[in-house]
Amino acid sequence: MHVVAEDTQKTAKGDEGKKKGSFWKELPVLVVVALVLALVIKTFVVQAFYIPSESMENTLLVNDRVLVNKPVYRIRDIERGDVVVFSGVDSWDGEVEIPEPSNPVSGFFHWVGGVFGMVPNEKDYIKRVIGVGGDTVECCDVKGRVTVNGVPLDETSYLYPGDVPSREPFKIKVPEGRLWVMGDHRSVSLDSRSHMGDPGGGTIPVDKVIGRAFVIVWPFSRAKIISIPDTFGQKGLQPAAAAAVGAAPLLGGFALATPLVLWRRRRRSRG
């Protein structure tokens, strides 16, 4: 009995050793698979971003982490009030200076940190969309407000306390395919106003938008959905030309449907 028990104990220890050995052999594979899946998700679905500057306070604070919906603009157009992340490569200078990794190892960990939104990218920006293609954005009216197509925006719900909508007066007609963007902390934000001398007059190309920031995920105490403020839902914000274009398909549909309805009524009356 003693011998049998001893053999069983030895076998159990041997199995345990094999399990531990197989775990350490499989660990590198698990890490690689996890990184590949994270890269796929980051590339096509959702990406985490680190907030390095004060330009979007108090909507977003320094060290916040947000999730960005990347495929959303394949389903709908970019809307006024959206908080978007976009690439400033070959256009805007960085708001925050970030040192380059000193060696390949630190470069790898910096990349991994970027995948999971743990470190910032100096060429990615996060701002709020104020005007889309065709809009006329101006500041300021007699009450010091930003207007879009002549409609004043009530920005009290997101503007940094104590900030005015803009200390610099401006007026721009946003070209089609571009956006006018501003930070919520206007007094420190290097946004479209600071790039009016650049090609595009400070606007950014729509195709440089990475996605829409839709939720704060870190720190947990600040976790919340990033919604579009009600002021951007006002009637009259849509330019007249765009409204006419939007109505054209509907009017065309009625124009084509009317003869069809009359024809069916005649057939029924004959029958």
Stockholm file with secondary structure:
# STOCKHOLM 1.0

chainA/1-271         MHVVAEDTQKTAKGDEGKKKGSFWKELPVLVVVALVLALVIKTFVVQAFYIPSESMENTLLVNDRVLVNKPVYRIRDIERGDVVVFSGVDSWDGEVEIPEPSNPVSGFFHWVGGVFGMVPNEKDYIKRVIGVGGDTVECCDVKGRVTVNGVPLDETSYLYPGDVPSREPFKIKVPEGRLWVMGDHRSVSLDSRSHMGDPGGGTIPVDKVIGRAFVIVWPFSRAKIISIPDTFGQKGLQPAAAAAVGAAPLLGGFALATPLVLWRRRRRSRG
#=GR chainA/1-271 SS CHHHHHHHHHHHHHHHHHHHHHHHHHHHHHHHHHHHHHHHHHHHTEEEEECCSSTTTTTSCTTCEEEEESSHHHHSCCCTTCEEEEECTTTSCCSSCCCCCSSHHHHHHHHHHHHTTSSCCTTEEEEEEEECTTCEEEECCTTSCEEETTEECCCTTTSCTTCCSCSSCEEEECCTTEEEEECSSTTTCCCGGGGTTSTTTTCEEGGGEEEEEEEEEESGGGCEECCCCGGGGCTTCSCHHHHHHHHHHHHHHHHHHHHHHHHHHHHHHHC
#=GC SS_cons         CHHHHHHHHHHHHHHHHHHHHHHHHHHHHHHHHHHHHHHHHHHHTEEEEECCSSTTTTTSCTTCEEEEESSHHHHSCCCTTCEEEEECTTTSCCSSCCCCCSSHHHHHHHHHHHHTTSSCCTTEEEEEEEECTTCEEEECCTTSCEEETTEECCCTTTSCTTCCSCSSCEEEECCTTEEEEECSSTTTCCCGGGGTTSTTTTCEEGGGEEEEEEEEEESGGGCEECCCCGGGGCTTCSCHHHHHHHHHHHHHHHHHHHHHHHHHHHHHHHC
//
